[in-house]
Amino acid sequence: MVALMAWLGLLLSNQMEQLMTKDAIALETLGIIEEAAIGAGKEADSEAAWIKQLERSEQPRVVRLNKIYACGEESSILGTMSPDEVIRLSRDNPEWRGMIGAEGDVQFEQRIHELSEVCKNNGYIGIDQQGNLSLFDGPPEKEKVLKTFFQLDVETMESSLPPDVLLHLHQGIRIQDVDEYNSVLSTFGEYAVLPARKVMQQKED
């Protein structure tokens, strides 16, 4: 009888522990959902604020579109529009993020998971004179840096990689699509100095 009571007590204890664990997981999940909702709410409030600012004015505004690619950026002027036209444009393109600039112009931002035409036509990833992995307009020898990614641990890289890979990097690795671009960054990200590696890991998380 005593053994039976002890077994029942252990069983109930395990069940209570499982319920408490489930409750903790549920609360954690709820917290994540609430944080996401708060973030989305703040973004929506910010967007509503600039729309309301437009609605309070009849002033025509210059409208710009900034296309931000995985590799490269392109900017263009869409024209001068009335507030109603700007609001209609925003509603027709919900993936664009809008804001009113310091000079009163309207700036839209569109993020595109692709390469810009500049990168497709003449983009190279290589190493600059300071040992940074960089994006170049043309081969690295022309020194036309478009973007710097991170500092490389050159000594570790030279002792770990075959000479032909290093030569290829110094001559510039041609990139023509977003998969090649991500692959090169991932490969040489292993040789980023510690602070840059931490930043890359945080982005992946």
C-alpha positions in Angstrom: 0.0 0.0 0.0 2.8 2.4 0.9 4.6 1.5 -2.3 1.4 2.2 -4.3 0.9 5.6 -2.6 4.6 6.5 -3.3 4.2 5.5 -7.0 1.0 7.6 -7.4 2.7 10.6 -5.7 5.6 10.3 -8.2 3.2 10.0 -11.1 1.3 13.1 -10.1 4.6 15.0 -9.5 5.8 14.2 -13.1 2.4 15.3 -14.5 2.6 18.6 -12.6 6.1 19.2 -13.8 5.0 18.6 -17.4 2.1 20.9 -17.0 4.3 23.6 -15.6 6.8 23.2 -18.4 4.0 23.5 -21.0 2.7 26.6 -19.2 6.2 28.1 -19.3 6.6 27.3 -23.0 3.1 28.7 -23.7 4.0 31.9 -21.8 7.3 32.3 -23.7 5.5 31.8 -27.0 2.8 34.3 -26.0 5.6 36.8 -25.1 7.2 36.4 -28.5 3.9 36.9 -30.2 3.2 40.0 -28.1 6.6 41.4 -28.9 6.0 40.8 -32.7 2.6 42.5 -32.4 4.1 45.5 -30.6 6.8 45.8 -33.3 4.2 45.6 -36.1 2.0 48.1 -34.3 4.9 50.6 -33.9 5.7 50.3 -37.6 2.0 50.7 -38.5 1.8 53.8 -36.3 4.9 55.3 -37.9 3.4 54.7 -41.4 0.1 56.2 -40.3 1.9 59.3 -39.0 3.5 60.2 -42.3 0.2 59.5 -44.2 -1.7 61.8 -41.8 1.0 64.5 -42.3 0.3 64.2 -46.1 -3.5 64.4 -45.5 -3.1 67.7 -43.6 -1.3 69.4 -46.5 -2.2 70.1 -50.2 1.5 70.7 -51.0 2.8 68.7 -54.0 5.9 66.7 -53.2 8.8 65.2 -55.1 8.5 61.4 -54.8 11.6 59.2 -54.8 12.0 55.4 -54.9 15.0 53.7 -53.4 15.4 50.1 -54.5 17.7 48.3 -52.0 18.9 45.0 -53.5 20.8 42.2 -51.8 23.7 43.6 -53.7 23.5 47.3 -54.7 21.0 50.1 -54.7 19.2 52.2 -57.3 17.4 55.5 -56.8 15.0 57.2 -59.1 12.5 60.2 -59.0 9.0 59.1 -59.8 7.8 62.7 -60.2 6.0 65.4 -58.4 2.7 64.3 -56.9 -0.2 65.6 -54.9 -0.9 64.1 -51.5 -3.8 62.0 -52.9 -1.6 60.6 -55.6 1.2 59.7 -53.1 -1.3 58.0 -50.8 -2.8 56.1 -53.7 0.7 55.0 -54.8 1.5 53.8 -51.3 -1.7 51.7 -51.1 -1.1 50.2 -54.6 2.4 49.1 -53.4 2.0 47.9 -49.8 5.5 46.3 -49.8 7.1 49.8 -50.1 8.0 51.6 -46.9 7.3 55.4 -47.0 8.5 58.4 -45.1 8.7 62.2 -45.5 12.3 63.3 -45.9 14.0 66.3 -44.2 13.3 68.5 -47.2 9.7 67.5 -47.5 10.0 65.0 -50.3 8.4 61.6 -50.1 10.8 58.6 -50.1 9.8 55.1 -50.7 12.0 52.1 -49.9 11.6 48.8 -51.8 13.7 45.8 -50.7 14.5 43.3 -53.4 16.2 39.9 -52.8 18.1 40.1 -56.1 21.2 41.7 -57.5 21.1 45.2 -59.0 21.9 45.6 -62.7 25.3 47.1 -61.7 26.2 44.0 -59.7 24.9 41.6 -62.4 26.9 43.4 -65.1 30.1 44.1 -63.4 30.1 43.0 -59.8 33.2 41.3 -58.2 33.9 40.3 -54.6 37.5 40.5 -53.6 39.9 41.8 -51.0 40.9 45.4 -50.8 44.3 46.8 -49.7 43.2 47.0 -46.1 42.3 43.3 -46.0 38.5 43.8 -46.1 36.2 41.6 -48.1 34.6 44.1 -50.5 32.3 44.4 -53.4 33.9 46.1 -56.5 32.6 47.6 -59.6 34.9 45.7 -61.9 38.0 43.7 -60.9 39.6 44.7 -57.5 42.7 46.1 -59.3 40.5 49.1 -60.4 39.8 49.8 -56.7 36.2 50.9 -57.3 34.7 49.7 -54.0 30.9 49.7 -53.9 30.6 48.1 -50.4 32.8 46.8 -47.7 31.6 43.7 -45.8 34.0 42.8 -43.1 37.7 42.6 -42.1 39.3 39.2 -43.0 41.8 37.3 -40.9 44.3 37.1 -43.7 46.9 35.0 -41.9 44.4 32.3 -41.0 42.9 32.4 -44.5 46.4 32.1 -46.1 47.3 29.1 -43.9 43.9 27.3 -44.5 43.0 27.9 -48.1 44.7 26.6 -51.3 46.8 29.2 -53.2 44.5 29.1 -56.2 41.5 30.1 -54.1 43.5 33.0 -52.6 44.6 34.1 -56.1 41.0 34.0 -57.3 39.9 36.2 -54.4 42.7 38.7 -55.1 41.7 38.8 -58.8 38.1 39.1 -57.9 35.2 36.6 -57.9 32.6 37.4 -60.5 29.0 37.3 -59.2 26.0 37.2 -61.4 23.2 36.0 -59.2 22.1 36.2 -55.6 23.0 32.6 -54.9 26.6 33.1 -55.9 26.7 36.3 -53.9 25.5 34.6 -50.7 27.7 31.6 -51.3 30.9 33.8 -51.5 29.9 35.8 -48.4 29.2 32.6 -46.5 32.5 30.9 -47.5 34.7 33.8 -46.6 32.6 34.7 -43.5 34.4 31.8 -41.8 37.6 34.0 -42.0 36.1 37.2 -40.7 37.8 38.7 -37.7 35.9 37.9 -34.5 33.6 41.0 -34.2 32.5 40.6 -37.8 31.9 36.9 -37.3 29.7 37.7 -34.3 27.7 40.2 -36.3 27.1 37.6 -39.1 26.0 35.0 -36.6 23.5 37.4 -35.0 22.1 38.1 -38.5 21.7 34.4 -39.2 20.0 33.9 -35.8 
